[in-house]
Amino acid sequence: GKVELELEILTEEEAQARPAGKARGDPNENPTLQPP
């Protein structure tokens, strides 16, 4: 099989400005995770 992975390295300031929830929890962005 194959795995596709995208990784972003952010500064602490960038990470605080772009919050992301656990799994599909709020805020569901950065990236937005669609239901299966």
Secondary structure, DSSP 8 states (H G I E B T S, - for coil): -----------HHHHHHS---STT-SS--SS-----
